[in-house]
Amino acid sequence: MNRPSFSPLVLHQEFNIGKIIGHRENKIMHDETQRVYDHVLKTDPDQKEFQQAVFTFLQSIDKIIDELPEVTYHKILERMTEPERVVMFRVPWIDDEGHVQINRGFRVEMSSAIGPYKGGLRFHPSVNLSIMKFLAFEQVFKNSLTGLPMGGGKGGSDFNPKGKSDAEVMRFCQSFMTELYRHIGADTDVPAGDIGVGGREIGYLFGQYKRITNQFTGVLTGKGMDFGGSNIRPEATGYGLVYLSQAILRGEGMDLEGKTCLVSGSGNVAQFTVEKLNALGAKVVTLSDSTGMIYDPNGITPEKLQYVKTLKNIKRGRIREYAEEYKGVEYIERNPETPNPVWDIKADYAFPCATQNEILKADAENLVKNGIKLVGEGANMPCSVEAEQVLMGNNVLLAPAKAANAGGVAVSGLEMAQNSQRMQWTRERVDQELQTIMGNIYRNISEAAEKYSTKNNFVDGANIAGFMKVARAMMAEGYV
């Protein structure tokens, strides 16, 4: 595989591309959207991820801003880019050696215009205010696209669950919830899981909430099936990604069956993306984690996928162990100073399911070179601004995260409905509801793209369709 190299300086420059492109002397946006973006740069100068999310969003809204004078008059864009509430707090906990450890906790409650705040909790060393705000901002429009009454929020901590014992994770979660509980509630703010927060962590968080409040309510989603969880919730993000990608492909006369796919990551989203791709007849040849990737030209079969689930969910091992388990598998260590090798393999479709900005310009060029026809974003904002431009400029179908990974929060919304009813729906019913929601998302973003932008510009379609609903609600509710 040919992997061109580039320096850390290029990585840094690309990471700041939103600021470079959007700066006043290189203005490419309408005066109104430019003014909003300049304000974000001024007030949040160090929040690069948040700036990037806002810039990408405003590029889409720029196409319709002249048609919406009421948006300018009521300062909807300024209000959307300012969180309703940001909570940041100290999380002290005791490790297994009896030592006190301190982490930082966050909850960004971005918008409650169309429903209670809804969005996951992320436990990862990279967590900071910029990442929390970008995720919360994206969540507002993602939740809007589902058609369910959910606002947007996000939270988490720089705590790293990797290498921690169950007892340490429990003590951290209990301390985290001891502060968070006063800011959330079934009709106020309903967190869920994200990177580093799976079923184990949700169980500990829910138990502590119940202990403190003496209430058994649907305050968290992603719960275990024995205490209020929903069928299909663990699978929902990965399944939804595949359902939407399949709809986009069929709209162009293509399909998943018999096609080779690249998947990054090896956590929840990646696992169930592989599972559904296998079920629909595709062949997945890659998975990755923070240390490297595996390339299995024979395909990650259901049997091999079960090994991955045990490795990552129970043993909490590294993906390189897969290459030691199966013959004919290549393990490639990750070098952050060179393009990601997972995107330099010949295939038909690619599904980034790891983290933000995992596909940079050089990665996108490799994807194009290797014949990729569709990129389905399972992670949040996995493509940099320049990478997005390369892909769309080469007619690669791009299923943006706001739409493509909305399946997880959609089923979280269905879990909230089941909790309110004190019922648990069947697996078949939830899966059918998920397919319906993802089908509706495809129709809505397709129609918005054709009406306001260009056919198959699903980035614009998702931004505009999600925005319109939230904007109408904000104007109806007054200056709050």
C-alpha positions as CSV (number, residue, x, y, z in Angstrom):
1,M,0.0,0.0,0.0
2,N,1.3,3.4,-0.9
3,R,1.1,5.8,2.1
4,P,2.5,9.3,1.3
5,S,3.9,11.0,4.4
6,F,3.3,14.6,5.6
7,S,4.6,16.5,8.5
8,P,2.9,17.2,11.9
9,L,2.8,20.9,10.7
10,V,0.5,19.9,7.8
11,L,-1.7,18.1,10.3
12,H,-1.9,21.2,12.4
13,Q,-2.6,23.5,9.5
14,E,-5.4,21.3,8.3
15,F,-6.9,21.1,11.8
16,N,-7.2,24.9,11.7
17,I,-8.6,25.0,8.1
18,G,-11.9,26.4,9.3
19,K,-10.2,29.4,10.7
20,I,-8.0,29.8,7.6
21,I,-10.9,29.6,5.1
22,G,-13.3,31.6,7.2
23,H,-11.0,34.5,8.1
24,R,-12.2,37.9,7.1
25,E,-9.7,38.7,4.4
26,N,-10.6,35.4,2.7
27,K,-14.3,35.7,3.2
28,I,-16.3,33.2,1.3
29,M,-19.6,33.4,3.2
30,H,-22.6,35.8,3.3
31,D,-22.1,38.8,5.6
32,E,-24.5,37.4,8.2
33,T,-23.0,33.9,8.4
34,Q,-19.5,35.3,8.3
35,R,-20.4,37.6,11.2
36,V,-21.6,34.7,13.3
37,Y,-18.5,32.7,12.5
38,D,-16.2,35.6,13.3
39,H,-18.0,36.0,16.7
40,V,-17.3,32.3,17.5
41,L,-13.6,32.8,16.6
42,K,-13.4,35.8,18.9
43,T,-15.3,34.4,21.9
44,D,-13.9,30.8,21.7
45,P,-10.5,31.3,20.1
46,D,-9.0,28.0,21.3
47,Q,-12.0,25.7,20.7
48,K,-10.9,24.3,17.3
49,E,-13.3,21.4,17.1
50,F,-16.2,23.7,18.0
51,Q,-15.1,26.2,15.4
52,Q,-14.9,23.4,12.8
53,A,-18.4,22.2,13.5
54,V,-19.9,25.7,13.4
55,F,-18.0,26.5,10.2
56,T,-19.2,23.4,8.4
57,F,-22.8,24.1,9.5
58,L,-22.7,27.8,8.5
59,Q,-21.4,26.8,5.0
60,S,-24.7,25.0,4.4
61,I,-26.9,27.7,6.0
62,D,-25.1,30.3,3.9
63,K,-27.0,28.9,0.9
64,I,-30.4,29.9,2.3
65,I,-29.7,32.8,4.6
66,D,-31.0,35.4,2.1
67,E,-34.3,33.6,2.0
68,L,-34.7,33.7,5.8
69,P,-34.7,37.3,7.0
70,E,-36.5,36.3,10.2
71,V,-33.5,34.1,11.2
72,T,-31.3,37.2,11.0
73,Y,-33.8,39.4,12.8
74,H,-34.3,37.0,15.7
75,K,-30.5,36.2,15.8
76,I,-31.2,32.5,15.6
77,L,-27.7,31.6,14.5
78,E,-26.1,33.6,17.3
79,R,-28.3,31.8,19.8
80,M,-27.7,28.4,18.3
81,T,-24.0,28.7,18.6
82,E,-24.2,29.7,22.3
83,P,-25.0,26.8,24.7
84,E,-28.0,27.3,27.0
85,R,-25.9,26.0,29.8
86,V,-22.4,24.7,30.4
87,V,-21.6,22.7,33.6
88,M,-18.0,21.9,34.4
89,F,-17.1,20.2,37.7
90,R,-14.5,18.3,39.7
91,V,-14.7,14.5,40.0
92,P,-12.6,13.1,42.9
93,W,-12.4,9.3,43.2
94,I,-10.3,6.7,45.0
95,D,-8.2,4.2,43.0
96,D,-7.4,0.6,44.0
97,E,-4.3,1.8,45.8
98,G,-6.3,4.1,48.0
99,H,-5.0,7.2,46.3
100,V,-7.2,10.2,45.5
101,Q,-7.5,10.9,41.8
102,I,-9.1,14.1,40.2
103,N,-10.8,14.4,36.9
104,R,-12.9,17.0,35.2
105,G,-16.5,16.5,34.3
106,F,-18.7,18.3,31.7
107,R,-22.2,18.7,30.6
108,V,-23.1,21.0,27.8
109,E,-26.8,21.6,27.4
110,M,-26.9,23.2,24.0
111,S,-30.6,23.5,23.0
112,S,-33.9,22.5,24.5
113,A,-36.0,24.1,21.7
114,I,-37.6,20.9,20.6
115,G,-37.3,18.7,23.7
116,P,-35.2,17.8,26.7
117,Y,-31.5,17.8,26.2
118,K,-30.3,14.5,24.8
119,G,-26.8,13.3,24.1
120,G,-24.1,10.9,25.3
121,L,-21.4,11.0,27.8
122,R,-17.8,10.4,26.7
123,F,-15.0,9.2,29.0
124,H,-11.7,9.7,27.2
125,P,-8.4,11.6,28.0
126,S,-9.0,13.9,25.0
127,V,-12.2,15.3,26.4
128,N,-12.2,19.1,26.8
129,L,-14.7,21.9,26.5
130,S,-14.2,22.3,22.8
131,I,-14.9,18.7,22.1
132,M,-18.0,18.7,24.4
133,K,-19.4,21.9,22.6
134,F,-18.8,20.5,19.1
135,L,-20.5,17.3,20.0
136,A,-23.4,19.1,21.7
137,F,-23.8,21.4,18.7
138,E,-23.9,18.5,16.3
139,Q,-26.3,16.7,18.5
140,V,-28.9,19.4,18.2
141,F,-29.4,18.9,14.5
142,K,-28.9,15.2,14.6
143,N,-31.8,14.9,17.1
144,S,-33.9,17.2,15.0
145,L,-33.5,14.9,12.0
146,T,-34.8,11.9,13.9
147,G,-38.3,13.5,14.1
148,L,-38.4,12.8,17.8
149,P,-38.9,15.6,20.4
150,M,-35.3,15.8,21.7
151,G,-33.0,18.7,22.2
152,G,-29.2,18.5,22.1
153,G,-26.5,18.1,24.8
154,K,-23.3,16.2,25.4
155,G,-21.1,15.5,28.4
156,G,-18.3,13.4,29.8
157,S,-14.9,13.5,31.4
158,D,-11.2,13.2,30.7
159,F,-11.2,10.0,32.8
160,N,-9.8,7.1,30.9
161,P,-11.5,3.8,31.7
162,K,-8.9,1.7,29.8
163,G,-6.7,-0.2,32.3
164,K,-9.0,0.6,35.2
165,S,-10.6,-2.2,37.3
166,D,-14.4,-2.5,37.5
167,A,-14.2,-1.2,41.1
168,E,-12.3,1.9,40.0
169,V,-14.8,2.6,37.2
170,M,-17.7,2.2,39.6
171,R,-16.2,4.6,42.1
172,F,-15.5,7.2,39.3
173,C,-19.0,6.8,37.9
174,Q,-20.6,7.2,41.4
175,S,-18.5,10.4,42.0
176,F,-19.3,11.8,38.5
177,M,-23.1,11.2,39.0
178,T,-23.0,12.7,42.5
179,E,-22.5,16.1,40.8
180,L,-24.3,15.4,37.5
181,Y,-27.6,14.2,39.0
182,R,-28.7,17.8,40.0
183,H,-28.5,18.9,36.3
184,I,-30.4,16.0,34.6
185,G,-33.8,14.3,34.7
186,A,-36.2,12.4,32.5
187,D,-37.9,15.6,31.3
188,T,-34.9,17.8,31.6
189,D,-31.7,16.2,30.3
190,V,-31.3,12.5,29.4
191,P,-27.6,11.4,28.9
192,A,-26.6,8.1,27.2
193,G,-23.3,6.4,26.3
194,D,-20.5,7.4,23.9
195,I,-16.8,6.6,23.6
196,G,-15.6,5.0,26.9
197,V,-19.2,4.7,28.3
198,G,-20.8,1.4,27.6
199,G,-23.3,-0.8,29.4
200,R,-21.0,-1.2,32.5
201,E,-20.7,2.6,33.0
202,I,-24.3,3.3,32.3
203,G,-25.3,0.7,34.9
204,Y,-23.1,2.3,37.6
205,L,-24.3,5.8,36.7
206,F,-27.9,4.8,36.8
207,G,-27.5,3.0,40.1
208,Q,-26.0,6.1,41.7
209,Y,-28.7,8.4,40.3
210,K,-31.4,6.1,41.7
211,R,-29.6,5.9,45.0
212,I,-29.3,9.7,45.4
213,T,-32.8,10.7,44.1
214,N,-34.8,7.6,45.2
215,Q,-36.4,7.6,41.8
216,F,-36.5,5.0,39.1
217,T,-37.0,7.1,35.9
218,G,-35.8,7.1,32.3
219,V,-33.0,9.5,33.2
220,L,-30.3,7.6,31.2
221,T,-30.6,5.6,28.0
222,G,-28.5,2.6,27.0
223,K,-29.5,0.9,30.2
224,G,-29.4,-2.9,30.6
225,M,-32.5,-4.9,29.4
226,D,-33.2,-5.9,33.0
227,F,-33.7,-2.3,34.2
228,G,-35.4,-0.3,31.5
229,G,-33.2,-0.7,28.5
230,S,-34.4,-1.1,24.9
231,N,-33.9,-3.8,22.4
232,I,-31.5,-2.8,19.5
233,R,-30.1,0.1,21.5
234,P,-26.5,-1.3,21.5
235,E,-26.8,-2.0,17.8
236,A,-28.6,1.1,16.8
237,T,-25.8,3.5,15.8
238,G,-24.1,0.9,13.6
239,Y,-27.3,-0.5,12.2
240,G,-28.7,3.0,11.5
241,L,-25.5,3.9,9.7
242,V,-25.8,1.0,7.4
243,Y,-29.6,1.6,6.8
244,L,-29.0,5.2,5.7
245,S,-25.9,4.3,3.6
246,Q,-28.0,1.6,1.9
247,A,-30.7,4.0,1.1
248,I,-28.2,6.5,-0.4
249,L,-26.6,3.8,-2.5
250,R,-30.0,2.5,-3.8
251,G,-30.9,6.0,-4.7
252,E,-27.9,5.8,-7.1
253,G,-28.7,2.3,-8.4
254,M,-26.0,0.7,-6.2
255,D,-26.1,-1.8,-3.3
256,L,-24.0,-3.3,-0.5
257,E,-24.2,-6.9,-1.5
258,G,-20.8,-8.3,-2.7
259,K,-19.0,-5.1,-2.0
260,T,-15.7,-4.6,0.0
261,C,-15.9,-2.2,2.9
262,L,-13.4,-0.4,5.2
263,V,-14.5,0.2,8.8
264,S,-12.4,2.1,11.4
265,G,-12.6,1.7,15.1
266,S,-13.5,-1.5,17.0
267,G,-15.9,-0.3,19.6
268,N,-19.7,-0.4,19.7
269,V,-20.4,1.5,16.5
270,A,-17.8,-0.3,14.4
271,Q,-18.8,-3.8,15.7
272,F,-22.5,-3.4,14.8
273,T,-21.7,-1.7,11.5
274,V,-19.7,-4.8,10.6
275,E,-22.5,-7.0,11.8
276,K,-25.1,-5.3,9.6
277,L,-22.8,-5.1,6.6
278,N,-22.2,-8.8,6.9
279,A,-26.0,-9.5,7.1
280,L,-26.5,-7.5,3.9
281,G,-23.8,-9.4,2.0
282,A,-20.9,-7.0,2.1
283,K,-17.3,-7.9,3.1
284,V,-15.5,-5.9,5.8
285,V,-11.7,-6.1,5.7
286,T,-10.5,-3.6,8.3
287,L,-10.9,-2.6,11.9
288,S,-8.7,-0.4,14.1
289,D,-8.0,1.1,17.5
290,S,-5.8,3.9,18.8
291,T,-2.6,1.7,18.4
292,G,-3.1,0.4,14.9
293,M,-5.3,-1.5,12.4
294,I,-5.9,-5.0,11.0
295,Y,-6.4,-5.8,7.3
296,D,-8.1,-9.2,6.8
297,P,-8.5,-9.7,3.0
298,N,-10.7,-12.8,3.7
299,G,-13.2,-10.6,5.5
300,I,-14.3,-10.2,9.1
301,T,-16.8,-13.0,9.3
302,P,-19.5,-13.3,12.0
303,E,-17.3,-15.8,13.8
304,K,-14.3,-13.4,13.7
305,L,-16.6,-10.5,14.8
306,Q,-17.6,-12.4,17.8
307,Y,-13.9,-12.7,18.7
308,V,-13.6,-8.9,18.3
309,K,-16.6,-8.3,20.6
310,T,-15.1,-10.6,23.3
311,L,-11.7,-9.0,22.9
312,K,-12.9,-5.4,23.1
313,N,-15.9,-5.6,25.4
314,I,-14.9,-8.2,27.9
315,K,-11.1,-8.6,27.8
316,R,-10.6,-5.0,26.8
317,G,-7.6,-6.0,24.6
318,R,-6.0,-4.4,21.6
319,I,-6.9,-5.0,18.0
320,R,-3.4,-6.4,17.2
321,E,-4.5,-9.6,19.0
322,Y,-6.8,-10.3,16.1
323,A,-3.8,-10.6,13.8
324,E,-2.3,-13.1,16.2
325,E,-5.5,-15.1,16.3
326,Y,-6.2,-15.5,12.6
327,K,-3.8,-16.4,9.7
328,G,-3.4,-14.1,6.7
329,V,-4.1,-10.9,8.6
330,E,-1.8,-7.9,8.5
331,Y,-1.4,-5.6,11.5
332,I,-0.2,-2.1,10.8
333,E,0.8,0.1,13.7
334,R,-0.6,3.7,13.6
335,N,1.8,6.5,13.0
336,P,0.0,9.8,13.7
337,E,2.5,11.7,11.5
338,T,1.5,9.8,8.3
339,P,-1.9,9.2,6.7
340,N,-4.1,6.6,8.3
341,P,-3.4,3.2,6.6
342,V,-7.0,2.1,7.1
343,W,-8.0,4.5,4.4
344,D,-5.3,3.3,1.9
345,I,-6.8,0.0,0.9
346,K,-8.8,-0.7,-2.3
347,A,-12.5,-1.1,-1.5
348,D,-15.9,0.1,-2.5
349,Y,-17.3,1.9,0.6
350,A,-15.7,3.3,3.8
351,F,-17.2,3.7,7.2
352,P,-15.2,5.8,9.7
353,C,-16.5,4.7,13.2
354,A,-13.6,5.8,15.5
355,T,-13.4,9.5,16.3
356,Q,-13.4,13.1,15.0
357,N,-11.0,14.2,12.3
358,E,-9.8,10.7,11.6
359,I,-10.0,11.3,7.8
360,L,-7.7,14.2,6.8
361,K,-7.0,15.6,3.3
362,A,-4.3,13.0,2.5
363,D,-6.6,10.2,3.7
364,A,-9.5,11.4,1.6
365,E,-7.1,11.5,-1.4
366,N,-6.2,7.9,-0.7
367,L,-9.9,6.9,-0.5
368,V,-10.5,8.5,-3.9
369,K,-7.4,6.9,-5.4
370,N,-8.6,3.5,-4.2
371,G,-12.0,3.8,-5.8
372,I,-14.2,4.5,-2.8
373,K,-17.8,5.4,-3.9
374,L,-19.4,6.2,-0.5
375,V,-18.2,7.3,2.9
376,G,-20.7,6.7,5.7
377,E,-19.8,8.6,8.9
378,G,-20.4,6.5,12.0
379,A,-18.2,8.7,14.2
380,N,-19.0,12.4,14.9
381,M,-17.3,14.7,12.4
382,P,-14.7,12.1,11.3
383,C,-13.8,14.2,8.2
384,S,-11.8,17.4,8.3
385,V,-13.1,20.3,6.2
386,E,-10.5,19.7,3.5
387,A,-11.2,16.0,3.5
388,E,-14.9,16.6,3.0
389,Q,-14.1,18.9,0.1
390,V,-11.8,16.3,-1.6
391,L,-14.5,13.6,-1.2
392,M,-17.4,15.6,-2.5
393,G,-15.2,17.2,-5.2
394,N,-14.6,13.7,-6.6
395,N,-18.3,12.7,-6.5
396,V,-17.9,10.4,-3.5
397,L,-21.3,10.0,-1.8
398,L,-20.9,11.4,1.7
399,A,-23.4,10.3,4.4
400,P,-22.8,13.0,7.1
401,A,-22.7,12.0,10.8
402,K,-25.6,14.2,11.7
403,A,-27.8,11.9,9.6
404,A,-25.8,8.7,9.4
405,N,-25.1,8.0,13.1
406,A,-28.5,9.3,14.2
407,G,-29.7,5.7,14.8
408,G,-28.3,5.6,18.3
409,V,-30.1,8.6,19.6
410,A,-33.2,7.6,17.7
411,V,-33.4,4.4,19.6
412,S,-32.5,6.3,22.8
413,G,-35.6,8.3,22.1
414,L,-37.6,5.1,21.7
415,E,-36.2,3.9,25.0
416,M,-37.4,7.1,26.6
417,A,-40.9,6.4,25.2
418,Q,-40.8,2.8,26.5
419,N,-39.7,4.0,29.9
420,S,-42.6,6.5,30.0
421,Q,-45.0,3.7,29.1
422,R,-43.4,1.3,31.5
423,M,-43.2,-1.1,28.6
424,Q,-40.5,-2.9,26.6
425,W,-41.0,-3.3,22.9
426,T,-39.9,-6.4,20.9
427,R,-36.7,-6.4,19.0
428,E,-38.6,-6.6,15.8
429,R,-40.7,-3.5,16.6
430,V,-37.7,-1.4,17.6
431,D,-35.7,-2.4,14.5
432,Q,-38.7,-1.6,12.3
433,E,-39.0,1.8,14.0
434,L,-35.3,2.4,13.4
435,Q,-35.5,1.5,9.7
436,T,-38.5,3.9,9.4
437,I,-36.7,6.7,11.1
438,M,-33.5,6.3,8.9
439,G,-35.7,6.1,5.8
440,N,-37.4,9.4,6.8
441,I,-34.0,11.0,7.4
442,Y,-32.8,10.0,3.9
443,R,-35.9,11.4,2.3
444,N,-35.7,14.7,4.3
445,I,-32.0,15.3,3.7
446,S,-32.3,14.4,0.0
447,E,-35.2,16.8,-0.5
448,A,-33.4,19.6,1.4
449,A,-30.3,19.0,-0.7
450,E,-32.2,19.2,-4.0
451,K,-34.3,22.2,-2.9
452,Y,-31.6,24.4,-1.3
453,S,-28.2,23.0,-2.6
454,T,-27.4,20.4,-5.2
455,K,-28.5,16.8,-5.6
456,N,-26.7,14.3,-3.3
457,N,-25.1,17.1,-1.2
458,F,-26.2,15.3,1.9
459,V,-24.0,17.5,4.1
460,D,-26.1,20.6,3.1
461,G,-29.3,18.5,3.2
462,A,-28.7,17.3,6.8
463,N,-27.6,20.7,8.1
464,I,-30.5,22.6,6.5
465,A,-33.2,20.0,7.3
466,G,-32.0,19.8,10.9
467,F,-31.7,23.6,11.3
468,M,-35.2,24.5,9.9
469,K,-37.1,22.6,12.6
470,V,-35.0,24.0,15.5
471,A,-35.1,27.5,14.1
472,R,-38.9,27.4,13.8
473,A,-39.2,26.2,17.4
474,M,-36.9,28.9,18.7
475,M,-38.8,31.7,17.0
476,A,-42.1,30.3,18.3
477,E,-40.8,30.2,21.9
478,G,-39.5,33.8,22.1
479,Y,-36.2,35.1,23.4
480,V,-35.3,32.3,25.9
